[in-house]
Amino acid sequence: MAIVVLRELRKELSEDFGPGDPVGYIEAVHAAPADPDTPADADDRTFCGKPTLDMERVNYQPAGPEAPWFPPNMRQWERPDCAAALRSL
């Protein structure tokens, strides 16, 4: 089964409350099954059940079967529920 790695972002205004767009901070990194019709896209929900609509795709593919499902530099944001669901597959 192909998986897609996604970032869940938390949007915050800048500290000076000046004009501009909110800044996105990583809230969590999720895994989702690939969409059966468009394998490069995520299906509607992550393995932990969250909707994928507002999440951003992370351009990452594990190097092999024993490699982590998420990029190593994103370990602190790993979603434990997604990790547990992937281990149960």
N, C-alpha and C positions, 0 to 999 in steps of 0.2 A: 504494500500500500504506500503510495506517495503521500508525503506530508508537506505542508506549507508552513513556514515559520512566520509569525505575525507579531508586531509590536502593538500593545495597547498603550495609547498615549493619554497623558493627563495635561490638559491645556490650562495655562496660568497666565495672567496678565503680568507685564513687567513690574518690577518693584516700584518704579517711579510713577506708575499709573498713567504714563503719557500715552499719546496716540500710538496705534500700531496693533498688529495682530498678536493674539496670545502665543506664547512660546509652548511648544510641546515637549513634555518630559516623559520618559519611559515609565510606565506604571508596572507593566509585566510583559513577559515574552511568552506567547502561546504557540501551540501546535494545532493545526487543523488538517483534516483530510483534504486532498486535492479535489476540486470540482470534477465530477466524472466527464462533463462535457468540455471543460476547459482546464486541463491539468495544471497549467501555470497559475491558476487562481485557486483561492481557498473555497471550500464548501461554505454553507451558511453558518455553521457553528464550529467552535473549537472542540477539541477532545474533552475539555472540561465543561462544555455546554454554553459558553458565552457566544453571543452573536459576533460575527466577523465583519459586519458592515463598516464600522468606523475604525477598523484596525488597519495598520500599514504592513505590507508584505516586506519581509527581510530577505534580501537576496543571499540565500545560504542553502547549501546542500551538504549533508554529512559526508565526510571523506570515505567512510566505510561503515560496515555494520556495527562496529564497536565505538564509533565516534559519537559525541553528544549530538542530540537532535537540534541544538541551538548553537549559535556562535559562542566560542569560549569567552569572548569579552562581554557577553550578556548574562553570564552565570548569576549575577546578583538579582536579576529580574526573572529568573526561571519560575514559571507557574507550576507549583508542585502537583496540582490536580491534573494538568496536562501530562506531566512526566509520569505520574502513576497510571494514567489511561494508556499511554504509549507502552509502558512496561507490560500491561495486561494483554496487549495485542498478540 
